[in-house]
Amino acid sequence: MRLRSLNEAECYARCHGEGDGDNVRVVKLEPRRPRFDLEVSGEDLRRAFEVRLDKREPVSEPISEAAADGHEPAAAA
């Protein structure tokens, strides 16, 4: 149990440290490698995928467990 409420400065110090400068270290990163050009764009890939999907045979309706067991499903009331 806390005996007293913390003021704003105490809350900041508790969350972000005392500000002594030891918490942050600046490092230099190597430059990123340049990206290379691809022969196909993302849009080209999407279109080719749609064409392949359209060429697939249509999916038949799933068979219910009762029909798979040879039983006819009950008629809806």
N, C-alpha and C positions, 0 to 999 in steps of 0.2 A: 504494500500500500504506500502511495506517495504521500509524504508529509506536507508538501506545499506544491503549488502550481509553478510550472516553469515559465519564465518570460520568453519573449520572442528570440532574444539573443541566445539564450540557453538552448532553446529548441533547435535553432539553426546550427549551433555548434554541435549538438548531439547528432543531428542528421548529416551534416556536411563536414564535420571535423572542425578543429580549432582554427584552421586557417594558417597553419604554420608552413605551408608550402610543400610539405613532404607527401601530400596525398596525390599530387598530379605530376606526371613526368611526361614531357613532350619528347616524342620520338620521330625521327625522319623515316618515311617509308620510301621504298624504291618506286619509281614511276611504274604505272601499269603498262603491261605489254600492249602494243597496238593490236586492235582486233583486225582480223583478216576478212576480206569480202567473201561471201558465200555465193554460190551460183544460184541458189534458190532462196526466196524470201519466206517469211513466216506465212504470209498470205498465200503464196504458191503451195506450201505444204498443206494449209487448211483446205484449199480447193481440191487438191489431189486426194486428200482423205475423204472429203465429201463424195467425190466420184467413186472411190472404192466402196464407200458405204452404200451408195445407190445401186451398185452392181451386185450386192449381196442378195441372196434369195430371201424372200420375206420370212419372218419368223412365224411359225405356226402357233396357234393358241395353246397355252399350257394345258396339259391333261390333268384333271382333278384326280385325287387319290381314289375316290370311289369309282371313277371310270377306269382307272388303271387296274383296279381289282376286279373289274368285270361287272360291277354294280352300276345301275343307272342312278343318277342323282335324283333326289326327291323333287317333285314339282313345287315351285314356289306358290305359297298360299295367297 
